[in-house]
Amino acid sequence: MSKTRSYITILVLVVSAVSFLPAFADTQVIIPLGASNSANPFSLSPAVLNVKVNETVSWQNQDTGIHSVTTGKPQLGYDGRVDSGVIQAGQTFSYKFTKAGVYQYFCLFHPWMTGLVNVGDGTSVDPEIQISISTDRPSYNRGDMIQVSGQVSRFIPNEQITVWIADQKGKGIVINHIETEDGAKFSTSIPAGGSLWQAGNSYKVFAQYGSRSSVAWADITFEPELKADDKNYNIQGTGNSGTTTSLVGVTSYMSSHKKIIADSNEFVTVQTDNHIYRPGQQVKISGTIWGGMLQYLGGAKFLLTVQVSGEAGNSMAELVRVQVTDTTGNIILDQPVQVDGNGEYSIILNLPQTAVNGAYKVGAAVETKQGLLNALDASVSTKMQTLTKFVVANPSQFPVKTASGDFKIELESNSTVSGLEFKPDQKKVSFVVQGETGTKGVTLITIPKSVLSGNLQVIIDGNAQAYGSDDVIVSSETSDQTTLEINYHHSTRTIEIVGTQAAELPKSSAVPEFSSMVPIVLAVSVVSIMVLPMKTRAGLKLFHRD
């Protein structure tokens, strides 16, 4: 057995004398999920560090396998200066550099993992490059486009941002190399689906800006998209094929969107109760803050708080500033909102009857004390703000003649809508939507129950949208009509709404069809087509009150 192999065996069996500290050190290096896989683009984040004498560096193993931090070179071996021993999955190794010099290091178990710590005795040290990343939503179906966006703390000439996706075992399945858009922001689109994607599994979307950058990630899930002819379905109605199916053991779509919960990657969230509104309607804006934020920040010294009196005595509550701008850039709401004891906040925006049609931005930022925001690390301050959008559109009406009378179907959309028709023999209403590829579309449709009723099911391009999906909600329902909000990725799509009961046509009447009419752009111009729900922090510096 060679000396190297014997040494590795000893490392595995003997408990190292170097302690594994769970505490956060002065400078941190992440060993990300998938570092053990040589095909992944980065295994140390950052791989190159500049630190001062007596500064402590910690290596956190977020991978599933063991690693080591061993100074030297893979081809020459350990040089006798720093050796972590075995760093188990989930453990952290910390080392205080007391002497100036260049410390090259590698992993004994994965020799392609190499890094460098440059320890200087001067006072000028280049700051680590911070990076943030987000996706437009947490869950995707086959064929969806994953909209990835983020920001870097400073520009590096001739350096690209690497975005890659890894599965639960750290195996890389997609990799993209992109440029920054303006020296700071970046974005890219990645298609979901393929032989390496497994339905129901979770994935991590990583981003790193060269070897001197930290790494950022977002968690997503890949869900199977249910087909209208799937054996689990039993929907009364017809799809594009004209075959009848039916859905067993279900109720209806949800009446609201799922609540987005803040976490350690996003200290504050914001969302609206719907994604599209008419002028004059109320918009409920709500969100949460992460329960561990105060502990992470070391207390409330950076935050603006208000005193709250209750049965248990006085307590302090955080504030979140909510700002809404319309499609022309005018600020129509700018107000601090108190966070309750459950870490939640909400505020109502009353849209005027004269509200401009288009995409509206809703920003939320944790309020900080005057001048203290800049004292926070860039990666932390980025997590303390967030953004979403909604659409304002006027409804368009489509007349439908039935044996029991004349009715109107109403539509609001940020898509171009055409070809709306009611087919009573198939118990369905259908229409076509079009929009710019890579953006998100939303349509609100109100159907009189005298036209179509019962257990409604939405089918997009032949794919039945599952009950419980966040892409379709029952926005409102009365004894006379049902209003559905339907979300989708833009392209040319056929949307069908199938019911269990449908009105009869007047005798000697043809099926009402509107496909011959000129396609209409419902309320929103192409310029205002938006991505919904978009979760990006880009452009939110205006919410900070420093």
QUIBEL-V175754 format. One record per backbone hydrogen bond with DSSP energy under -1.0 kcal/mol. CO is the residue of the C=O (numbers start at 1). NH is the residue of the N-H. E is the energy in kcal/mol with one decimal. If there is no record, write none. Layout:
[[CO & NH & E] [CO & NH & E]]
//
This chain:
[[2 & 6 & -2.4] [3 & 7 & -2.5] [4 & 8 & -2.1] [5 & 9 & -2.1] [6 & 10 & -2.3] [7 & 11 & -2.0] [8 & 12 & -1.8] [9 & 13 & -1.9] [10 & 14 & -2.7] [27 & 58 & -2.8] [29 & 60 & -2.8] [30 & 45 & -2.0] [31 & 62 & -2.4] [32 & 35 & -1.9] [34 & 37 & -1.8] [37 & 40 & -1.7] [45 & 30 & -2.9] [47 & 116 & -2.8] [49 & 118 & -3.2] [51 & 120 & -2.6] [52 & 55 & -1.6] [55 & 97 & -2.3] [56 & 27 & -1.8] [57 & 95 & -2.4] [58 & 29 & -3.1] [59 & 93 & -2.3] [60 & 31 & -3.0] [60 & 62 & -1.0] [61 & 90 & -2.5] [67 & 87 & -3.4] [69 & 84 & -1.8] [70 & 106 & -2.3] [71 & 79 & -2.1] [73 & 76 & -1.1] [73 & 77 & -3.5] [77 & 73 & -1.2] [82 & 71 & -2.5] [87 & 67 & -1.6] [88 & 91 & -2.3] [91 & 61 & -2.7] [93 & 59 & -3.2] [95 & 57 & -2.5] [97 & 54 & -4.0] [101 & 119 & -3.1] [103 & 117 & -2.3] [104 & 72 & -2.7] [105 & 115 & -2.5] [106 & 70 & -2.3] [110 & 113 & -2.7] [112 & 114 & -1.0] [113 & 107 & -1.3] [115 & 105 & -2.5] [116 & 49 & -2.4] [117 & 103 & -2.9] [118 & 51 & -2.3] [119 & 101 & -2.5] [120 & 53 & -1.4] [129 & 214 & -2.6] [130 & 153 & -2.3] [132 & 151 & -1.2] [134 & 149 & -2.5] [138 & 221 & -2.0] [140 & 223 & -2.9] [141 & 144 & -2.1] [144 & 192 & -3.1] [146 & 190 & -2.0] [147 & 136 & -1.3] [148 & 188 & -2.4] [149 & 134 & -2.5] [150 & 186 & -1.9] [151 & 132 & -2.4] [156 & 159 & -1.4] [161 & 178 & -2.8] [162 & 208 & -2.0] [163 & 176 & -3.3] [164 & 206 & -3.5] [165 & 173 & -3.0] [165 & 174 & -1.2] [166 & 204 & -2.3] [167 & 170 & -1.8] [171 & 167 & -2.2] [174 & 165 & -2.2] [176 & 163 & -2.9] [178 & 161 & -3.1] [184 & 152 & -2.1] [185 & 181 & -3.6] [186 & 150 & -2.1] [188 & 148 & -2.9] [190 & 146 & -3.5] [192 & 143 & -2.8] [194 & 197 & -1.3] [198 & 201 & -1.9] [201 & 222 & -2.4] [203 & 220 & -2.7] [204 & 166 & -2.2] [205 & 218 & -1.7] [206 & 164 & -1.6] [207 & 216 & -2.1] [208 & 162 & -2.9] [210 & 213 & -1.2] [211 & 47 & -2.3] [211 & 48 & -2.0] [212 & 129 & -1.5] [216 & 207 & -2.1] [218 & 205 & -3.1] [220 & 203 & -3.1] [221 & 140 & -2.2] [222 & 200 & -3.8] [227 & 230 & -1.8] [230 & 233 & -1.9] [234 & 247 & -6.1] [237 & 245 & -1.3] [239 & 242 & -1.3] [243 & 239 & -1.1] [246 & 235 & -5.1] [254 & 474 & -3.1] [266 & 263 & -2.0] [267 & 290 & -2.5] [271 & 286 & -2.6] [275 & 391 & -2.2] [277 & 393 & -2.7] [278 & 281 & -1.9] [281 & 351 & -2.5] [283 & 349 & -2.8] [284 & 273 & -1.6] [285 & 347 & -2.5] [286 & 271 & -2.4] [287 & 345 & -2.0] [288 & 269 & -2.4] [290 & 293 & -1.6] [292 & 296 & -2.3] [293 & 297 & -2.4] [294 & 299 & -3.4] [300 & 303 & -1.0] [302 & 369 & -2.6] [306 & 317 & -2.9] [308 & 315 & -2.6] [310 & 313 & -1.7] [313 & 310 & -1.3] [315 & 308 & -3.8] [317 & 306 & -2.2] [318 & 339 & -2.5] [319 & 367 & -2.6] [320 & 337 & -2.7] [321 & 365 & -1.8] [322 & 335 & -2.5] [323 & 363 & -3.2] [324 & 332 & -2.6] [324 & 333 & -1.3] [325 & 361 & -2.1] [326 & 329 & -1.8] [330 & 326 & -2.5] [333 & 324 & -2.5] [335 & 322 & -2.8] [337 & 320 & -2.6] [340 & 343 & -2.0] [343 & 289 & -2.2] [344 & 340 & -3.1] [345 & 287 & -1.9] [347 & 285 & -3.0] [349 & 283 & -3.2] [352 & 355 & -1.9] [358 & 392 & -2.5] [360 & 390 & -1.9] [361 & 325 & -2.0] [362 & 388 & -2.3] [363 & 323 & -2.5] [364 & 386 & -2.5] [365 & 321 & -2.9] [367 & 304 & -1.8] [369 & 372 & -2.1] [372 & 375 & -1.2] [373 & 376 & -1.6] [377 & 381 & -2.6] [378 & 382 & -1.9] [382 & 385 & -1.1] [383 & 267 & -1.1] [384 & 366 & -2.6] [386 & 364 & -2.2] [388 & 362 & -3.0] [390 & 360 & -3.4] [391 & 277 & -2.5] [392 & 358 & -2.3] [396 & 411 & -2.6] [398 & 409 & -2.7] [400 & 407 & -3.0] [402 & 405 & -1.1] [405 & 402 & -2.4] [407 & 400 & -3.2] [409 & 398 & -2.5] [410 & 446 & -2.6] [411 & 396 & -2.7] [412 & 444 & -3.3] [415 & 522 & -1.2] [416 & 434 & -1.7] [417 & 520 & -2.0] [418 & 432 & -3.0] [420 & 514 & -1.5] [421 & 430 & -2.5] [423 & 428 & -1.6] [427 & 499 & -2.6] [428 & 423 & -2.9] [429 & 497 & -2.9] [430 & 421 & -2.5] [431 & 495 & -2.9] [432 & 418 & -2.2] [433 & 493 & -2.7] [434 & 416 & -2.7] [436 & 439 & -1.7] [439 & 490 & -2.9] [441 & 488 & -2.2] [442 & 414 & -1.5] [443 & 486 & -3.0] [444 & 412 & -2.3] [445 & 484 & -2.5] [446 & 410 & -1.8] [447 & 482 & -2.1] [448 & 451 & -1.7] [448 & 452 & -2.1] [451 & 503 & -2.3] [453 & 500 & -1.9] [453 & 501 & -1.8] [454 & 456 & -1.3] [457 & 498 & -2.9] [458 & 465 & -3.1] [459 & 496 & -3.0] [460 & 463 & -2.2] [462 & 228 & -1.7] [463 & 460 & -2.6] [466 & 469 & -2.0] [471 & 487 & -3.0] [473 & 475 & -1.1] [473 & 485 & -2.6] [476 & 483 & -2.9] [480 & 449 & -3.2] [481 & 478 & -2.7] [482 & 447 & -2.7] [483 & 475 & -1.3] [483 & 476 & -1.4] [484 & 445 & -2.4] [485 & 473 & -1.8] [486 & 443 & -2.4] [488 & 441 & -3.1] [493 & 433 & -2.7] [494 & 461 & -2.9] [495 & 431 & -2.0] [496 & 459 & -3.0] [497 & 429 & -2.0] [498 & 457 & -2.3] [501 & 453 & -2.5] [504 & 403 & -3.6] [506 & 509 & -1.4] [512 & 422 & -1.3] [514 & 517 & -1.3] [520 & 417 & -2.1] [521 & 523 & -1.2] [525 & 528 & -1.1] [526 & 529 & -1.3] [537 & 540 & -1.3] [540 & 543 & -2.0] [541 & 544 & -1.6]]
//
